[in-house]
Amino acid sequence: MLNNMIGEHKFIHDLFEGLILNPNIEFELSKYIPGIKGKTEYREILKYGYKEFYFNKLTEQTLNCEVALHSRIEINDIIYHIPMVDFNVVSDFEKISIKLKKLKIIDKPLYIYYSGRSFHGYYLDLLSESDWYKYLGSLLLLNDRKKPFKFVDSRWIGHSLEHGYSALRLTKNTNDYLQKPKFIAIL
């Protein structure tokens, strides 16, 4: 299943191409059961080295669980984070692309996926842990406090801060979600 995810998920494939040469890398995923009102009923964090991650088969373990990629990556015992974002925009991709092109939080490619209810974004970059906290703050500042509409899901940022990593779903194995996240574009 992971091997399938890498092939199907353009961002993970491209990230791996950039990190493949480092044998001292550890990726984090989680398998989880969604609960009511955004609370996770069960979560198990899975850590893999590059070869384990690439060749591991999670299929049987995740039939009734979802799988999420974590932002947290360890390279040579140093923690980095993949800059991710869970947009609050339901159906208007144009709003995201126009706003992001103006703001340009990180000057790297941003991979956009549609999850069925919102858009997910992954920057092809790694941040130090302290820069990751600043990045999450800059995401919150994208939300205009004078408008009721919030551009970025502030609850997702809260969960990221609470857990010490961000996570975005890669699968659709339960009835809690409308679809598997689908690649839309690179901005």
Secondary structure as GFF3:
##gff-version 3
##sequence-region A 1 187
A	DSSP	alpha_helix	2	8	.	.	.	ID=ss1
A	DSSP	alpha_helix	10	19	.	.	.	ID=ss2
A	DSSP	beta_strand	25	34	.	.	.	ID=ss3
A	DSSP	three_ten_helix	36	38	.	.	.	ID=ss4
A	DSSP	beta_strand	40	49	.	.	.	ID=ss5
A	DSSP	alpha_helix	50	55	.	.	.	ID=ss6
A	DSSP	three_ten_helix	60	62	.	.	.	ID=ss7
A	DSSP	beta_strand	66	75	.	.	.	ID=ss8
A	DSSP	beta_strand	78	81	.	.	.	ID=ss9
A	DSSP	beta_strand	84	86	.	.	.	ID=ss10
A	DSSP	alpha_helix	93	103	.	.	.	ID=ss11
A	DSSP	beta_strand	110	114	.	.	.	ID=ss12
A	DSSP	beta_strand	119	123	.	.	.	ID=ss13
A	DSSP	beta_strand	127	128	.	.	.	ID=ss14
A	DSSP	alpha_helix	129	140	.	.	.	ID=ss15
A	DSSP	alpha_helix	154	163	.	.	.	ID=ss16
A	DSSP	beta_strand	167	169	.	.	.	ID=ss17
A	DSSP	beta_strand	182	186	.	.	.	ID=ss18
###
